[in-house]
Amino acid sequence: MAVNLAGDNAFLGIAAVGATFVILSGGIDLSVGAVVAFTSIFIASLVERHGMNPFAAMTLALIVGAAFGTGMGCLIQWFELPPFLVTLAGMFSGAWCRLYG
């Protein structure tokens, strides 16, 4: 029972660790939930609709999610935009991709 609980919720632990580092550094990230939902649906779409190998789909989703986060980080760092606004826009764009992608 405990193994199933830990296995089913492992993605929440990973997201929580990432959010902890952001909070400890004095920042804020609103887009975590939207990016997790987007990558989950992205994997399911690749496997179900396109018949891709699940491990290849997970690898591709990790790359896309990392690129999404890197893009937001670059906007914050290079253009000195407020993290609240950038991650808020990331949250809405992640939700938009999930709905219309």
VMD Tcl script that draws the C-alpha trace (Angstrom):
set ca {
  {0.00 0.00 0.00}
  {2.73 2.49 0.96}
  {4.73 1.63 -2.16}
  {1.74 2.38 -4.38}
  {1.14 5.66 -2.57}
  {4.76 6.75 -3.00}
  {4.89 5.61 -6.62}
  {1.65 7.32 -7.59}
  {2.69 10.64 -6.04}
  {6.38 10.75 -6.94}
  {5.84 13.62 -9.38}
  {4.45 15.74 -6.54}
  {7.62 15.16 -4.53}
  {9.79 16.17 -7.47}
  {7.73 19.32 -8.04}
  {7.86 20.11 -4.30}
  {11.66 19.83 -4.21}
  {11.94 22.20 -7.19}
  {9.50 24.65 -5.62}
  {11.47 24.51 -2.35}
  {14.65 25.62 -4.11}
  {12.77 28.47 -5.77}
  {11.26 29.64 -2.48}
  {14.60 29.36 -0.63}
  {16.23 31.57 -3.27}
  {13.57 34.23 -2.68}
  {11.60 33.65 -5.89}
  {8.15 32.44 -6.80}
  {6.98 29.96 -9.43}
  {3.32 29.76 -10.34}
  {3.70 27.57 -13.41}
  {4.64 24.25 -11.79}
  {1.15 22.74 -11.86}
  {0.48 23.80 -15.44}
  {3.81 22.41 -16.67}
  {3.24 19.10 -14.84}
  {-0.25 18.83 -16.36}
  {1.04 19.77 -19.81}
  {3.86 17.21 -19.77}
  {1.51 14.49 -18.49}
  {-0.96 15.08 -21.29}
  {1.90 15.46 -23.77}
  {3.21 12.00 -22.84}
  {-0.26 10.45 -23.03}
  {-0.86 12.05 -26.42}
  {2.45 10.84 -27.84}
  {1.88 7.29 -26.64}
  {-1.82 7.01 -27.49}
  {-2.21 9.03 -30.70}
  {1.22 8.64 -32.25}
  {2.20 5.19 -30.96}
  {5.52 6.38 -29.53}
  {7.52 4.26 -27.11}
  {6.60 5.42 -23.55}
  {10.24 5.85 -22.52}
  {10.95 7.98 -25.59}
  {7.82 10.04 -24.86}
  {8.96 10.59 -21.26}
  {12.41 11.65 -22.44}
  {10.90 14.08 -24.92}
  {8.55 15.44 -22.25}
  {11.50 16.01 -19.90}
  {13.29 17.94 -22.63}
  {10.19 20.03 -23.44}
  {9.51 20.75 -19.75}
  {13.14 21.69 -19.13}
  {13.10 23.96 -22.18}
  {9.92 25.61 -20.91}
  {11.50 26.28 -17.51}
  {14.76 27.43 -19.06}
  {12.88 29.86 -21.28}
  {11.11 31.39 -18.30}
  {14.38 31.56 -16.36}
  {16.08 33.33 -19.25}
  {13.24 35.86 -19.47}
  {13.59 36.55 -15.75}
  {17.38 36.79 -15.75}
  {18.21 38.48 -19.06}
  {15.32 40.92 -19.32}
  {14.97 41.42 -15.54}
  {11.25 40.74 -15.64}
  {9.40 40.03 -12.38}
  {9.28 36.27 -11.71}
  {5.65 36.54 -10.63}
  {4.57 37.83 -14.05}
  {6.76 35.48 -16.09}
  {5.60 32.37 -14.23}
  {1.99 33.59 -14.32}
  {2.29 33.84 -18.10}
  {3.96 30.41 -18.09}
  {1.05 29.02 -16.14}
  {-1.45 30.32 -18.66}
  {0.61 29.22 -21.66}
  {1.01 25.74 -20.15}
  {-2.75 25.56 -19.66}
  {-3.31 26.87 -23.19}
  {-1.00 24.23 -24.67}
  {-2.79 21.58 -22.65}
  {-6.21 22.64 -23.94}
  {-5.44 23.47 -27.55}
  {-2.25 21.54 -28.27}
}
mol new
graphics top color blue
foreach p $ca { graphics top sphere $p radius 0.5 }
foreach p [lrange $ca 0 end-1] q [lrange $ca 1 end] { graphics top cylinder $p $q radius 0.2 }
display resetview
